[in-house]
Amino acid sequence: MQIPVTNVQLNHTVVYATDRQLSAEFIAAVLGLKVSAPFGPFLPVDLGNDVTLDYYEQPEGEPLQPQHYAFLVPDEQFDAMIARLEAIGVTHFADPNHTDAGRINHLFGGRGAYFADPDGHNMEIMTRPYARR
């Protein structure tokens, strides 16, 4: 019999990058956050809910596998994030396949957009969490 665990939380996740400084500064700029001091080989970006993205440089010569990272953001900050993407010349998309350029989606009564980071990670900002069954 399994004992239910009800207080499990994500603490950090490693984001592989070809240039950890560039990638950490990119996502921090888009989300309106700050890059923290290095922690060993990691360059953390604190998301404000006791979770960090720990940027780590991919060993040279090893291929980097793009991942997907989704951020639940306050509705009142969404437009500013889109404006920051546009200001730095990064195209945002309404869909995860990046086919509907320059548009946002309205899933689950909120707003959302997808964009690529410098290493091709598929980043998503959304103002409403996905509905779960």
C-alpha positions as CSV (number, residue, x, y, z in Angstrom):
1,M,0.0,0.0,0.0
2,Q,1.3,3.4,-1.0
3,I,1.1,6.3,1.5
4,P,-0.2,9.4,-0.3
5,V,2.3,12.3,-0.3
6,T,0.6,15.6,-0.4
7,N,3.3,18.1,0.0
8,V,5.8,17.4,-2.8
9,Q,7.0,20.5,-4.6
10,L,9.4,21.1,-7.4
11,N,12.5,22.8,-6.1
12,H,14.7,23.3,-9.2
13,T,15.3,21.9,-12.6
14,V,18.4,22.0,-14.7
15,V,18.2,23.8,-18.1
16,Y,21.0,22.8,-20.4
17,A,22.5,25.6,-22.5
18,T,25.4,26.2,-24.8
19,D,26.0,29.5,-23.0
20,R,24.4,29.5,-19.5
21,Q,24.9,33.3,-19.0
22,L,23.2,34.1,-22.3
23,S,20.3,31.7,-21.7
24,A,19.7,32.7,-18.1
25,E,19.8,36.4,-18.9
26,F,17.4,35.8,-21.8
27,I,14.6,34.1,-19.8
28,A,15.1,36.5,-16.8
29,A,14.7,39.5,-19.2
30,V,11.6,38.1,-20.8
31,L,9.9,37.2,-17.5
32,G,11.1,40.3,-15.6
33,L,13.3,38.4,-13.2
34,K,17.0,38.5,-12.1
35,V,19.8,36.0,-12.6
36,S,21.2,34.9,-9.2
37,A,24.8,34.3,-8.3
38,P,26.3,31.1,-9.6
39,F,25.9,28.0,-7.5
40,G,28.7,25.6,-8.4
41,P,28.3,24.9,-12.1
42,F,24.8,26.3,-12.2
43,L,23.5,29.8,-12.9
44,P,20.1,30.0,-11.2
45,V,17.0,32.1,-12.2
46,D,14.6,32.3,-9.2
47,L,11.0,32.0,-10.4
48,G,9.7,33.5,-7.1
49,N,7.8,30.4,-5.9
50,D,10.9,28.7,-4.4
51,V,11.7,27.1,-7.7
52,T,14.8,27.8,-9.7
53,L,15.9,27.2,-13.3
54,D,19.5,26.1,-12.9
55,Y,21.3,26.9,-16.1
56,Y,24.1,24.5,-16.8
57,E,26.4,24.5,-19.8
58,Q,26.1,21.5,-22.0
59,P,29.5,19.7,-22.4
60,E,31.1,20.7,-25.6
61,G,30.5,18.3,-28.4
62,E,27.4,16.8,-26.9
63,P,24.1,17.6,-28.6
64,L,21.6,19.7,-26.7
65,Q,18.1,18.2,-26.6
66,P,15.5,21.1,-26.6
67,Q,12.9,20.8,-23.8
68,H,9.6,22.5,-23.0
69,Y,9.2,24.9,-20.1
70,A,5.9,26.5,-19.2
71,F,5.5,29.5,-16.9
72,L,2.3,30.5,-15.2
73,V,2.5,34.3,-15.2
74,P,0.2,37.0,-13.8
75,D,-2.3,38.3,-16.4
76,E,-1.3,41.9,-15.7
77,Q,2.3,41.1,-16.7
78,F,1.6,39.1,-19.8
79,D,1.5,42.1,-22.2
80,A,4.9,43.4,-20.9
81,M,6.4,40.0,-21.5
82,I,5.2,39.9,-25.1
83,A,6.5,43.5,-25.5
84,R,9.9,42.4,-24.2
85,L,10.0,39.5,-26.7
86,E,9.1,41.9,-29.5
87,A,11.7,44.4,-28.4
88,I,14.5,41.9,-28.6
89,G,13.3,40.5,-31.9
90,V,12.0,37.1,-30.7
91,T,8.9,35.9,-32.5
92,H,6.1,34.5,-30.3
93,F,3.5,32.0,-31.4
94,A,0.0,31.0,-30.4
95,D,0.8,27.3,-30.7
96,P,3.6,24.9,-29.5
97,N,4.6,24.0,-33.0
98,H,5.5,27.6,-33.8
99,T,3.2,27.9,-36.9
100,D,1.0,30.8,-35.8
101,A,3.5,33.6,-35.6
102,G,2.9,36.9,-33.8
103,R,-0.3,35.7,-32.2
104,I,-1.4,34.5,-28.7
105,N,-3.8,31.8,-27.7
106,H,-6.8,32.0,-25.3
107,L,-6.7,28.5,-23.8
108,F,-8.8,27.9,-20.6
109,G,-10.0,31.5,-20.5
110,G,-6.5,32.9,-20.3
111,R,-3.7,34.1,-22.7
112,G,-0.7,32.2,-23.7
113,A,2.3,32.2,-26.1
114,Y,5.3,30.1,-27.1
115,F,8.8,31.2,-28.1
116,A,12.2,29.7,-28.5
117,D,15.1,30.5,-26.2
118,P,18.7,30.9,-27.6
119,D,19.1,27.1,-27.5
120,G,15.8,26.2,-29.1
121,H,14.0,25.3,-25.8
122,N,10.3,25.8,-26.4
123,M,9.2,28.3,-23.7
124,E,5.6,29.0,-22.9
125,I,4.0,31.8,-20.9
126,M,0.3,31.4,-19.9
127,T,-2.0,33.2,-17.6
128,R,-4.3,30.3,-16.7
129,P,-3.2,26.7,-15.9
130,Y,-4.3,23.9,-18.1
131,A,-7.5,22.3,-17.0
132,R,-7.0,18.9,-15.5
133,R,-9.6,16.1,-15.3
